[in-house]
Amino acid sequence: MQTVLLDLEVQTEYRLRIARANLTELSDTQSAFATYGEAFLGDPTVPESLEALDRISTESGDWLPLVRLLEEQLPRMPAALVARDLYLRLA
């Protein structure tokens, strides 16, 4: 079990680093959004991914990709509070 959690942490951190590089070094918001989305779907408890997705959506004015990610993640959310927060964000 601990190995699985460590692998998830490593995968999430790897995706976040790639997303940051896409956004800051390459100015590629589309790739950054996709990679932050992968990080969010892999571990929705890490706030950086959702915050970045929200920021990119706000700057671009395109909310549909974020809505789709949230809708995909909501049924899998284990904690009622986290799911509630995501539903509020969706609204």
C-alpha positions in Angstrom: 0.0 0.0 0.0 2.8 2.4 0.9 4.5 1.8 -2.4 1.3 2.6 -4.3 0.9 5.9 -2.4 4.6 6.7 -3.1 4.1 5.9 -6.8 1.1 8.2 -6.9 3.0 11.0 -5.2 5.9 10.6 -7.6 3.6 10.5 -10.6 1.7 13.5 -9.5 4.9 15.5 -8.8 6.3 14.5 -12.2 3.1 15.7 -13.9 3.1 19.0 -12.0 6.7 19.7 -13.0 5.9 19.0 -16.6 2.9 21.2 -16.4 4.8 24.1 -14.8 7.5 23.8 -17.5 4.9 23.8 -20.3 3.3 26.9 -18.8 6.2 29.0 -17.7 9.1 27.9 -20.0 7.2 27.0 -23.2 4.1 29.3 -22.8 2.1 26.3 -24.0 -1.2 26.7 -22.0 -2.9 23.9 -23.9 -0.2 21.3 -22.9 0.0 22.7 -19.4 -3.8 22.4 -19.0 -3.7 18.8 -20.3 -0.9 17.9 -17.9 -2.4 19.6 -14.9 -5.6 17.8 -15.8 -3.8 14.4 -15.7 -2.3 15.4 -12.3 -5.8 16.3 -11.0 -7.4 13.1 -12.2 -4.6 11.1 -10.7 -4.7 12.8 -7.3 -7.4 15.4 -6.8 -6.2 16.1 -3.2 -3.2 18.2 -4.5 -4.5 21.8 -4.7 -1.9 23.0 -7.2 -3.4 21.2 -10.1 -7.0 22.4 -9.6 -5.7 26.0 -8.9 -3.7 26.0 -12.1 -6.6 24.6 -14.1 -8.9 27.3 -12.7 -6.3 30.0 -13.4 -5.7 28.8 -17.0 -9.5 28.6 -17.6 -10.0 32.1 -16.2 -7.2 33.6 -18.4 -8.5 31.9 -21.5 -12.2 32.3 -20.8 -12.7 28.7 -21.9 -14.4 26.9 -19.0 -15.7 23.8 -20.9 -12.5 21.7 -20.5 -12.4 22.4 -16.8 -16.1 21.5 -16.4 -15.5 18.2 -18.2 -12.6 17.4 -15.9 -14.6 18.2 -12.8 -17.6 16.2 -14.0 -15.3 13.2 -14.7 -13.7 13.4 -11.3 -16.8 14.0 -9.1 -18.1 10.4 -9.2 -14.8 9.1 -7.9 -14.4 11.6 -5.0 -14.3 9.7 -1.7 -14.8 12.6 0.6 -18.2 14.3 0.7 -16.6 17.7 1.5 -14.2 17.6 -1.4 -17.0 16.5 -3.8 -19.2 19.3 -2.4 -16.4 21.9 -3.0 -16.0 20.6 -6.6 -19.8 20.8 -7.2 -19.7 24.4 -5.9 -16.9 25.3 -8.2 -18.8 23.7 -11.1 -21.8 25.9 -10.4 
